[in-house]
Amino acid sequence: MPKEADFQKKVIQYLKSKGCITLKYEANATTRVGIPDVFFCKEGFYGFLECKKAKNSPIRPGQKEFIEKVNNWSYGKIVYPENFDEVKKELEQILRS
């Protein structure tokens, strides 16, 4: 099974190929609990993606709530290899470039 970091790189490469600016968050003592791995934006649109190495990977406290909140505002998803194609289809519609 690939590492989560490898999957994050793949997700970030995809977003950049669509013209997005991306920021990857690194968890540390000063990071707010629940912040997803990747922030992206393009032409007034923004979103957050929490990358997991597999569908059954555990979700840290606060992540699900953060993703749900930001998804109500703009776009937020928990993404893993098993649903990445579905997420890309959604983003293709939004990020047409």
C-alpha positions as CSV (number, residue, x, y, z in Angstrom):
1,M,0.0,0.0,0.0
2,P,1.4,3.4,-0.9
3,K,2.2,6.0,1.7
4,E,-0.2,8.8,2.4
5,A,2.5,11.3,1.5
6,D,2.8,9.7,-2.0
7,F,-0.9,10.0,-2.5
8,Q,-0.9,13.6,-1.3
9,K,1.7,14.4,-4.0
10,K,-0.5,12.8,-6.6
11,V,-3.5,14.9,-5.4
12,I,-1.4,18.1,-5.4
13,Q,0.0,17.4,-8.9
14,Y,-3.6,16.9,-10.2
15,L,-4.7,20.2,-8.6
16,K,-1.7,22.1,-10.0
17,S,-2.4,20.6,-13.5
18,K,-5.9,22.3,-13.2
19,G,-4.2,25.7,-12.5
20,C,-4.8,25.7,-8.8
21,I,-2.5,27.3,-6.2
22,T,-2.0,24.6,-3.4
23,L,-0.7,24.7,0.1
24,K,0.1,21.5,2.0
25,Y,-0.3,21.7,5.8
26,E,2.1,19.9,8.1
27,A,0.7,19.0,11.5
28,N,2.7,20.4,14.4
29,A,2.1,21.9,17.8
30,T,0.8,25.2,16.4
31,T,-1.5,23.7,13.7
32,R,-5.2,23.9,14.6
33,V,-6.7,20.4,15.2
34,G,-8.7,19.2,12.2
35,I,-7.0,21.2,9.5
36,P,-7.0,19.1,6.3
37,D,-3.8,18.3,4.4
38,V,-4.3,20.4,1.3
39,F,-5.7,23.8,0.7
40,F,-6.3,24.8,-3.0
41,C,-7.7,27.8,-4.8
42,K,-8.3,29.0,-8.3
43,E,-10.0,32.2,-9.5
44,G,-12.1,32.9,-6.4
45,F,-12.9,29.2,-5.7
46,Y,-11.2,27.4,-2.8
47,G,-11.3,24.0,-1.1
48,F,-9.7,21.7,1.4
49,L,-8.8,18.0,0.9
50,E,-7.9,15.6,3.6
51,C,-5.8,12.8,2.0
52,K,-5.9,9.3,3.4
53,K,-3.9,6.4,2.1
54,A,-7.0,4.1,2.1
55,K,-10.7,4.3,2.6
56,N,-10.5,2.7,6.0
57,S,-7.8,5.0,7.3
58,P,-8.7,6.7,10.6
59,I,-9.8,10.3,10.7
60,R,-8.3,12.5,13.3
61,P,-10.5,14.4,15.8
62,G,-12.1,17.5,14.2
63,Q,-11.3,16.6,10.6
64,K,-14.7,15.4,9.6
65,E,-16.4,18.4,11.1
66,F,-13.9,20.8,9.4
67,I,-14.4,19.2,6.0
68,E,-18.2,19.3,6.4
69,K,-18.2,23.0,7.4
70,V,-15.9,24.0,4.5
71,N,-17.9,21.9,2.1
72,N,-21.0,23.9,3.0
73,W,-19.0,27.1,2.2
74,S,-17.1,26.0,-0.9
75,Y,-15.5,22.5,-1.3
76,G,-14.2,20.0,1.1
77,K,-13.6,16.3,0.9
78,I,-11.8,13.4,2.4
79,V,-10.0,11.8,-0.5
80,Y,-8.4,8.4,-0.8
81,P,-7.3,6.3,-3.8
82,E,-10.6,4.5,-3.9
83,N,-12.6,7.7,-4.4
84,F,-10.1,9.9,-6.2
85,D,-11.6,9.4,-9.6
86,E,-15.0,10.5,-8.3
87,V,-13.4,13.6,-6.6
88,K,-11.6,14.4,-9.9
89,K,-14.9,14.3,-11.8
90,E,-16.5,16.7,-9.4
91,L,-13.5,19.0,-9.6
92,E,-13.4,18.8,-13.4
93,Q,-16.8,20.5,-13.5
94,I,-15.7,23.2,-11.0
95,L,-12.1,23.8,-12.2
96,R,-12.6,23.8,-16.0
97,S,-9.4,25.0,-17.4
